[in-house]
């Protein structure tokens, strides 16, 4: 599969040096080929009944940090809130 890395870079607003284009094209082709083979691989995967996975229990921690502790790391705070740059005119 031919992948146009220059077009992808333009769409994603990335600057890729011309000497690295061929390497990125090979890497991207390998990734796409691997993803294409994934459905074939799922048929051979089985779960091991003798060694089940034991997941930890999710426990919510309430009030781990105080508000003033969190805001101490912010670059700018006003009236107890973070000040961020205006993004919409």
N, C-alpha and C positions, 0 to 999 in steps of 0.2 A: 504494500500500500504506500503510495506516494503522499507524504505529508508536507504541506507548504508552511515551513517554519516562519518564513518572512511574513506571511499573511497572519499567522497566529500571533506573532510578536507585535504586529501593527494593531491588531484588534485588542490585545491585552496591554498595549502601550509599554512594551518592553523594548529595550535596546540591546540587541544581540550582535556581537562582533561578527563580521562576515566569516572569519576563519573558524568560528565555532558553530556555524549554521549546520554543517554536515554532521557533526557530532550530535547536535540536538535532534536532527532529523532521524538518525539511527536510533537514539535513545527513545524518542517518541514512538517510532515504528515498533520497537521491541515491547514497549508498554501496551500499545494497542493490540499487538499479537497476543500478548499474555492475557489481556482482558477477553479477547475473542475465544481463548481456550478455556476460560473459567467454567462455562456450563458443562463441558465435557468432564472436567475434574470433579464436579460435585456428585456425579454418579458413583464414583469410587470411594468417596469419603463415608466412613461409618463412625458411629459413636462407640466408645469403649464402655460397656456396661459395668465392667469390673473396676474401672477408675473414673467414677463420675466427678464432674467439676463441682466444687463447693465454693459458692460465691459468698462474699461477706455481706452482712446485712447493712443496708444504707440507713444511717442514723442522722437525722437533721440536728445540727447544733444551733441553738438559738442564742443570740446575744454573745457571740464569741468575742467580738470587738466592740469597743465603744465608738460612737460617731466621731468624737474629737480625735481619737487615735487614727481613724481612717482618713479624716480630712487633713491631718498633719502632713501627709505625703502629697497632697494636691498642690499644683503650682499656684492656683489662685482660688480663694474661697470668699464668698460674699453671703452674708446672712445664713450661714450654715449650709450653703449649697456650693457645688462646684461651678466655676465660671468657665465656659467653653467658648471658642470662637463662633461667631455667627456664621451659619452655613447657608441660610436662605435669605435672599433679599426681599 
